[in-house]
Amino acid sequence: MSPLRGLRKRGTEGAERQAAAPSWNAWAPERGAPALSPAARALLAAAMGEGRPHRDARLADIVSSVAPGRLPAHPGVSDDGEDRVRHARGQSFPDWVARRSGRIGAVPDAVARPADGAAVRDLLQWAADHGAQVIPYGGGTSVVGGVTPTDASIPTLVVDLVALSGLRRLGASSGLATFGAGTRGPALEDALNARGWTLGHYPQSWERSTLGGWVATRSAGQEALGYGRIEDLFAGGTLEAPAGTLELPAHPASAAGPDLRQLVLGSEGRLGILTDVTVRAVPVPQATTMTALFFPTWEAALTLARDVAQARLPLALLRVLSPAETEVTLTLAGRSARLGLVARYLDLRGVGAGRCLVLVGFAGRRRLVEAARREVSDFARTHGGVGVGGALASAWRRGRFRSAGLRDSLWAAGYGVDTFETATDWPRLSALHVAIEAAADAATRSSGERALAFSHVSHIYPSGASVYTTVIFRLADDPDETVAHWDALKAAVSRAIVDHGATISHQHGVGHDHARYLEAEKGQLGMQLLRDAARRLDPTGVMNPGALLARE
């Protein structure tokens, strides 16, 4: 459960599948983000002090200050100032500050929206002819700087994939579905659901992110435990690269040498532009349900998660909230009579201070779902878990895509927020969790501030699990100072992750923000292999330079 859900006032929830157009400088739609409740404001002020709200820059003022584009006219390219500003940044914290403060930095010189592979090939050649770098742009949801131009000395063409969308074909018996790479989550699921199929891939950014973006960043959806990560779902497709077209056939399995799909997965636009993607859909499950459990300690909850993962029970998801995140979640949810009864019941069952909330999701055939529920209940009893029904879990499911918009509300109140995610094996997980939160606290205190940090395990595997940490902090008086504080925070947490032998990213990708830490995971020879592949497909280095592979 995202702990930020409780920050909103009641009555602000909309339809789960709604995908309204976002504001130019925020996540929530133009109509605005939900307001912070009084309880949320009190909690934030007690933890960090009163916020320092900033006045947002006006889009018109930024557009009026943008220099003319440096690329010549092209029939498929826009050099409109507002269009360029809207494509100048993604959703990383520095991107966020840049949009809000108006200190936008490098702005692309042009934006293109090709409708097919031939148009993409034409644009790549045109960009090469005029010395421009190319940035593929799906939903613009990268939180690691993956779509941000960083070298203002080089003309930049952003290739927006919005016109490369929609269902191309669906195998009635195979479940292989081919979509345009620019297809967003709701449109993809609607097209499959209408035919009795689902992909089951639901990242936090599902309403705005695209299928091509999921592949390019090795995305992990919230229900990856049941449906698989995107590398399990990605069957093939077409990559248009400066060196030519790479076709990836959708074989069910192959022993014909290394799998080139694995090279494209996580390539983050460095090798070329995905124009179509084939995925492995499955029939819509007969039954879906969720339940909530509480455990007396973090260790007991993690043991339950490990045992369930190693038993390979057919679950859709299992999420473990640390004691700190559980407390924040319940505090911000308000003091309803229902929650009061739950708290008293838990106290009577010996699940008091230090308790952890665990959310479990089930999807599949009804008999399998019921069997899995019984198995989870048995595991839970073994480790001191107490079930509280499905209401709390169902509330998380209804609001799981909307909590990202609360960044807007926090910003308006004078606070910044960022998330840090990684994964490690079970023996090192608890120490890693402690180290991440300690690094965040120390980095924030070094700038004379305090942070509110809390974590959960969002994905489990037989060998280990992810750790997902949210850090809220006060904005500084000056935007550049805020970014400097964030940079120190990011460096401290990233170093803690690397020092503990964990991956620098479990689900958000590398982008620019993580590129400096990639060698610790891949090694020197591994980095050389990646650079060699990039040079083969992109000989002149025009594709999204600086993302994934730091500039040499």
C-alpha positions in Angstrom: 0.0 0.0 0.0 1.3 3.4 -0.8 1.5 5.2 2.6 0.7 8.5 0.9 -2.9 7.5 0.2 -3.9 8.6 3.6 -2.7 12.2 2.9 -5.8 13.0 0.8 -9.1 14.0 2.2 -12.0 11.6 1.9 -14.2 11.8 -1.1 -11.4 12.7 -3.6 -11.2 9.2 -5.2 -12.1 8.9 -8.9 -12.5 5.9 -11.2 -9.5 3.6 -11.0 -9.1 3.5 -14.8 -9.4 7.2 -15.3 -6.4 8.6 -17.2 -7.0 12.4 -17.4 -4.4 14.6 -19.1 -1.7 15.6 -16.7 -0.7 19.2 -15.9 2.4 20.4 -17.7 4.4 20.6 -14.5 2.8 18.1 -12.2 1.4 14.6 -12.1 -2.2 15.2 -11.2 -4.6 16.3 -14.0 -5.2 20.0 -14.7 -8.1 20.1 -12.3 -5.6 19.8 -9.4 -4.3 17.4 -6.8 -6.2 16.3 -3.7 -5.8 18.5 -0.7 -3.8 17.4 2.4 -5.9 16.5 5.4 -5.3 18.4 8.7 -3.9 15.1 10.2 -1.4 14.9 7.3 -0.3 18.5 7.8 0.2 18.0 11.5 2.2 14.8 10.9 4.5 16.5 8.4 5.0 19.6 10.5 5.8 17.4 13.6 8.3 15.3 11.7 10.1 18.1 9.7 8.7 21.5 10.6 6.3 23.7 8.7 6.7 23.4 4.9 8.1 26.1 2.7 5.7 26.5 -0.2 7.0 28.0 -3.5 5.3 29.9 -6.2 5.2 28.0 -9.4 6.5 29.4 -12.6 4.0 30.1 -15.4 4.1 28.0 -18.5 3.7 31.1 -20.7 6.6 32.8 -19.1 8.9 29.8 -19.7 7.7 29.4 -23.3 8.4 33.1 -24.0 12.0 32.7 -22.8 12.8 29.7 -25.0 15.2 30.3 -27.8 14.2 29.3 -31.3 14.9 25.7 -32.3 18.2 25.0 -34.2 16.9 22.3 -36.5 15.6 23.0 -40.1 12.0 22.6 -41.0 10.6 19.1 -41.5 7.0 18.2 -42.4 6.8 15.7 -39.5 8.4 17.9 -36.9 7.1 20.6 -34.5 9.2 23.5 -33.3 6.4 25.1 -31.3 7.8 26.5 -28.0 5.1 25.1 -25.7 5.4 21.7 -27.3 9.1 21.7 -26.7 8.8 22.8 -23.1 6.3 20.1 -22.4 8.8 17.5 -23.7 11.8 18.9 -21.9 11.5 16.9 -18.7 10.3 13.7 -17.2 9.2 13.0 -13.6 12.5 12.7 -11.6 12.9 15.0 -8.7 15.3 17.4 -10.5 12.8 17.4 -13.4 10.1 18.2 -10.9 12.0 21.2 -9.5 12.9 22.4 -13.0 9.2 22.5 -14.1 7.9 24.0 -10.9 10.6 26.7 -10.6 10.8 27.5 -14.3 14.6 26.8 -14.4 13.9 24.3 -17.1 17.4 23.9 -18.4 18.0 22.4 -21.9 14.9 22.4 -24.1 14.6 20.1 -27.1 14.7 21.9 -30.5 11.9 19.9 -32.0 9.3 17.3 -31.3 8.1 14.6 -33.8 5.2 12.2 -33.6 5.8 9.5 -36.3 3.0 7.1 -37.1 5.0 4.1 -38.4 8.4 2.6 -38.6 9.2 4.2 -41.9 8.6 7.6 -40.4 10.9 6.7 -37.5 13.7 5.7 -39.9 13.3 8.9 -41.8 13.5 10.9 -38.6 16.6 9.1 -37.4 18.3 9.8 -40.7 17.2 13.4 -40.6 18.6 13.9 -37.1 21.9 12.3 -38.1 22.2 14.6 -41.1 21.8 17.6 -38.9 23.9 16.5 -35.9 21.0 16.1 -33.5 20.6 13.8 -30.6 17.4 11.8 -30.4 15.3 11.1 -27.2 12.5 8.6 -27.4 9.5 9.7 -25.4 6.6 7.5 -24.3 4.6 8.7 -21.3 7.3 11.0 -20.0 7.1 9.2 -16.6 10.8 8.4 -16.1 11.7 9.2 -12.4 15.5 8.7 -13.1 16.1 11.4 -15.8 15.6 9.0 -18.6 14.0 11.5 -21.0 15.9 14.7 -20.0 18.2 16.4 -22.5 21.4 17.2 -20.6 23.7 18.7 -23.3 22.4 22.1 -24.5 25.2 22.4 -27.0 23.7 19.7 -29.2 20.4 20.1 -31.0 17.8 17.6 -29.6 14.9 15.9 -31.4 12.3 14.3 -29.1 10.4 11.5 -30.8 7.0 11.2 -29.0 5.5 7.8 -29.7 1.9 8.8 -29.1 0.9 8.0 -32.7 2.4 4.6 -32.6 -0.3 3.1 -30.4 -3.2 0.6 -30.5 -3.7 -3.1 -30.9 -2.2 -4.4 -34.2 -3.1 -8.1 -33.8 -4.0 -10.7 -31.3 -3.6 -14.5 -31.6 -6.9 -16.1 -30.6 -5.2 -19.2 -29.4 -1.6 -18.1 -28.6 -2.4 -15.0 -26.6 0.4 -13.1 -28.5 -0.7 -9.5 -28.8 1.1 -6.9 -30.8 0.7 -3.2 -29.9 2.2 0.0 -31.0 5.0 0.9 -28.6 3.3 4.1 -27.6 0.2 2.4 -26.2 -0.6 3.4 -22.7 -1.7 1.1 -19.9 -5.4 1.7 -19.8 -5.8 1.5 -23.6 -3.8 -1.7 -23.7 -5.9 -3.4 -21.0 -9.1 -2.2 -22.5 -8.2 -3.7 -25.9 -7.2 -7.0 -24.3 -10.1 -7.2 -21.8 -12.7 -6.7 -24.6 -11.4 -9.9 -26.1 -11.2 -11.8 -22.8 -7.4 -11.3 -22.2 -5.2 -9.3 -19.9 -1.5 -8.5 -19.6 -1.7 -7.9 -15.9 1.2 -5.4 -15.9 0.4 -2.5 -13.5 3.3 -0.2 -12.6 2.5 2.8 -10.4 2.6 5.0 -13.6 0.2 2.6 -15.4 -2.3 5.3 -16.4 0.4 7.4 -18.2 3.3 5.1 -19.1 3.6 3.1 -22.3 4.3 -0.4 -23.4 7.5 0.6 -25.1 8.6 2.4 -22.0 8.0 -0.7 -19.8 10.2 -2.7 -22.1 12.9 -0.1 -22.3 13.2 0.2 -18.5 12.6 -3.4 -17.5 9.4 -2.4 -15.6 7.9 -4.5 -12.8 4.2 -4.2 -12.3 2.5 -4.3 -8.9 1.1 -7.8 -9.7 4.4 -9.2 -11.2 4.3 -12.0 -8.6 1.4 -13.5 -10.6 1.8 -12.2 -14.1 5.6 -11.7 -14.3 7.8 -8.7 -14.9 7.9 -7.2 -18.3 10.8 -9.4 -19.3 8.5 -12.4 -18.8 5.8 -10.8 -20.9 7.9 -9.3 -23.7 7.8 -11.8 -26.6 9.2 -9.7 -29.4 8.9 -6.7 -31.6 10.7 -4.2 -33.8 13.5 -1.8 -32.9 14.4 0.9 -35.4 18.0 1.9 -34.8 20.3 4.3 -36.7 22.2 1.2 -38.0 19.0 -0.4 -39.3 15.9 -2.4 -38.3 16.2 -5.2 -35.7 13.3 -7.7 -35.8 12.7 -9.8 -32.7 10.6 -12.8 -33.5 8.1 -14.0 -30.9 9.1 -17.6 -30.5 7.7 -19.4 -27.5 11.3 -20.5 -26.7 14.6 -20.7 -28.5 18.1 -22.2 -28.1 19.4 -20.3 -31.1 22.1 -18.4 -29.3 21.8 -15.4 -26.9 18.3 -13.9 -26.7 18.5 -10.4 -28.3 15.3 -9.4 -26.6 17.3 -9.3 -23.4 19.6 -6.7 -25.0 16.6 -4.5 -25.9 15.0 -4.9 -22.4 16.3 -2.1 -20.3 18.1 -0.3 -23.1 16.4 3.0 -22.3 16.5 4.4 -25.8 20.3 4.0 -26.3 20.0 1.4 -29.0 17.0 2.8 -31.0 13.3 3.2 -30.9 10.8 0.4 -30.3 8.0 0.8 -32.8 5.9 -2.3 -32.0 5.9 -4.7 -29.1 4.5 -8.3 -28.9 3.5 -9.5 -25.4 2.2 -12.7 -23.9 -1.4 -12.1 -22.7 -3.3 -14.5 -20.6 -7.1 -15.0 -20.1 -8.8 -12.7 -17.7 -8.8 -14.5 -14.3 -12.1 -15.9 -13.1 -11.6 -14.5 -9.6 -9.5 -11.6 -8.0 -9.5 -10.8 -4.4 -7.2 -9.3 -1.7 -6.7 -9.6 2.0 -4.8 -7.8 4.7 -2.8 -9.4 7.5 -0.9 -7.9 10.5 2.3 -9.4 12.0 3.8 -8.6 15.4 7.3 -7.8 14.0 9.1 -6.9 10.7 11.1 -10.1 11.0 7.9 -12.2 11.2 6.3 -10.5 8.2 9.5 -10.9 6.1 9.7 -14.6 7.1 6.1 -15.1 5.9 6.9 -13.4 2.6 10.0 -15.5 2.1 8.2 -18.8 2.9 5.3 -17.9 0.6 7.8 -17.0 -2.2 9.7 -20.2 -1.9 6.5 -22.2 -1.8 5.7 -20.6 -5.1 2.0 -20.1 -4.2 -0.1 -18.7 -7.1 -0.5 -15.2 -5.8 -0.9 -11.9 -7.8 1.0 -9.8 -5.2 2.4 -9.7 -1.7 3.5 -6.4 -0.2 5.0 -6.0 3.3 5.0 -2.6 5.1 7.7 -1.9 7.6 6.6 -0.8 11.2 7.3 2.8 10.3 5.3 2.7 7.0 2.5 0.8 8.7 2.3 3.4 11.4 2.3 6.3 8.9 -0.3 4.6 6.8 -2.7 4.0 9.7 -2.1 7.5 11.2 -2.8 9.2 7.9 -5.9 7.0 7.2 -7.6 8.8 10.0 -9.3 7.8 13.3 -12.3 6.0 11.9 -14.4 3.7 14.1 -13.5 0.8 11.9 -9.7 1.4 12.3 -10.2 1.8 16.0 -11.8 -1.6 16.3 -9.1 -3.1 14.2 -6.4 -1.6 16.5 -8.1 -2.9 19.6 -8.5 -6.3 18.1 -4.9 -6.5 17.1 -3.8 -5.4 20.6 -5.9 -8.3 22.1 -4.2 -10.7 19.7 -0.7 -9.5 20.7 0.0 -7.5 17.6 0.7 -4.1 19.0 3.7 -1.7 18.7 6.0 -2.6 15.9 3.3 -4.4 13.9 3.5 -4.7 10.1 0.8 -4.7 7.5 0.9 -7.3 4.8 -1.3 -7.1 1.7 -1.9 -10.2 -0.4 -3.6 -10.3 -3.8 -5.0 -13.4 -5.5 -6.0 -13.9 -9.1 -6.8 -17.0 -11.2 -9.3 -19.8 -11.4 -11.7 -19.7 -8.4 -10.5 -23.1 -7.0 -6.9 -22.1 -7.2 -7.6 -18.7 -5.6 -9.4 -20.4 -2.7 -6.6 -22.9 -2.3 -4.0 -20.1 -2.3 -6.0 -18.2 0.3 -6.0 -21.2 2.6 -2.3 -21.8 2.2 -1.5 -18.1 3.0 -3.7 -18.3 6.1 -1.8 -21.4 7.2 1.6 -19.7 6.7 0.3 -16.5 8.5 -0.8 -18.4 11.6 2.6 -20.1 11.7 4.3 -16.7 12.0 1.8 -15.0 14.3 -0.1 -13.2 11.6 -3.7 -11.9 12.2 -6.2 -11.4 9.3 -8.4 -8.4 9.3 -10.5 -9.1 6.2 -10.3 -7.5 2.7 -11.5 -3.9 3.2 -8.2 -2.4 3.9 -6.6 -4.2 1.0 -9.4 -3.4 -1.4 -9.1 0.3 -0.5 -5.4 0.1 -1.6 -6.4 -1.6 -4.8 -8.9 1.1 -5.7 -6.5 3.9 -5.1 -3.2 2.4 -6.2 -2.6 4.6 -9.2 -3.7 7.8 -7.7 -1.2 8.2 -4.9 1.5 9.4 -7.2 -0.5 12.6 -7.6 0.1 13.4 -4.0 3.5 14.7 -4.9 1.6 17.8 -6.1 -0.1 18.2 -2.8 3.2 17.9 -0.9 4.9 20.4 -3.1 2.1 22.9 -2.6 2.5 22.5 1.1 6.3 23.1 0.9 7.6 19.5 0.9 9.5 17.4 -1.6 9.3 13.6 -1.9 11.3 11.0 -3.7 11.4 7.2 -3.7 14.4 4.8 -3.7 14.0 1.2 -4.8 16.4 -1.8 -5.0 16.4 -5.5 -4.4 18.7 -8.0 -2.6 18.6 -11.5 -1.3 16.8 -12.5 1.9 19.8 -12.7 4.2 20.8 -9.1 3.5 17.4 -7.5 3.2 16.9 -6.2 6.8 20.4 -4.7 7.0 19.9 -3.0 3.6 16.5 -1.6 4.7 18.1 -0.1 7.9 21.1 1.3 5.9 18.9 3.0 3.3 16.8 4.8 5.9 19.9 5.7 8.0 21.6 7.1 4.9 18.6 9.2 4.0 18.4 10.5 7.6 22.1 11.4 7.8 22.1 13.1 4.4 19.1 15.2 5.3 20.5 16.2 8.7 23.7 17.2 7.1 21.8 20.0 5.4 20.2 21.1 8.6 16.9 19.4 7.9 14.9 16.3 9.0 13.3 13.7 6.8 10.3 11.4 7.1 11.5 8.0 5.7 9.6 4.7 5.6 9.8 1.5 3.5 8.0 -1.5 2.2 8.8 -4.7 0.3 6.9 -4.4 -2.9 7.9 -7.6 -4.8 9.0 -11.0 -3.5 11.1 -13.7 -5.1 12.3 -17.1 -3.9 15.8 -15.8 -3.4 15.0 -12.3 -2.2 12.9 -9.2 -2.4 12.7 -5.5 -3.3 12.9 -2.6 -0.9 11.0 0.5 -1.7 11.7 3.6 0.5 9.8 6.9 0.4 11.6 10.0 1.8 9.7 13.3 2.4 11.7 16.4 3.2 11.2 20.2 3.3 11.9 22.3 0.3 14.7 24.8 0.7 14.2 28.5 0.1 15.9 28.4 -3.3 15.2 25.7 -6.0 18.9 25.1 -6.7 19.5 24.5 -3.0 16.6 22.0 -2.9 18.2 20.1 -5.8 21.6 20.2 -4.0 20.0 18.7 -0.9 18.3 16.0 -3.1 21.6 15.3 -4.8 23.3 14.6 -1.5 20.3 12.5 -0.4 20.4 10.5 -3.7 24.1 10.0 -3.5 24.0 8.8 0.1 21.2 6.3 -0.5 22.7 5.0 -3.8 26.0 4.5 -2.1 24.4 2.5 0.7 22.6 0.3 -1.9 25.9 -0.3 -3.8 27.9 -0.9 -0.6 25.4 -3.6 0.4 25.7 -5.4 -2.9 22.1 -4.6 -4.0 20.9 -3.6 -7.4 20.8 0.1 -8.1 17.3 -0.3 -9.6 14.7 -3.0 -9.2 12.0 -1.3 -11.4 12.7 2.4 -12.2 15.6 1.9 -14.6 18.9 3.7 -14.8 18.4 6.9 -16.7 20.9 9.7 -15.9 20.4 9.5 -12.1 21.7 6.0 -11.7 24.2 5.8 -14.6 27.3 6.5 -12.4 26.5 3.5 -10.2 25.9 1.0 -13.0 29.5 -0.2 -13.3 29.4 -1.4 -9.7 26.8 -3.9 -10.8 27.9 -4.8 -14.3 31.7 -4.6 -13.9 34.2 -3.1 -16.4 33.8 -5.8 -19.0 30.1 -5.7 -18.7 30.1 -2.0 -19.3 32.3 -2.4 -22.4 29.9 -5.0 -23.8 27.0 -2.6 -23.4 28.9 0.3 -25.0 30.0 -2.0 -27.9 26.3 -2.9 -28.5 25.3 0.7 -28.4 28.1 1.6 -31.0 26.9 -1.2 -33.3 23.3 -0.1 -33.4 24.0 3.6 -33.0 27.4 4.3 -34.6 27.4 8.0 -34.2 26.0 8.0 -30.6 22.8 10.1 -31.3 20.4 8.0 -29.2 19.6 9.4 -25.8 23.2 10.1 -24.8 23.9 10.1 -21.1 21.0 7.8 -20.2 21.9 4.3 -19.0 25.6 4.7 -20.1 27.2 7.8 -18.5 29.0 10.0 -21.0 32.7 9.0 -21.5 
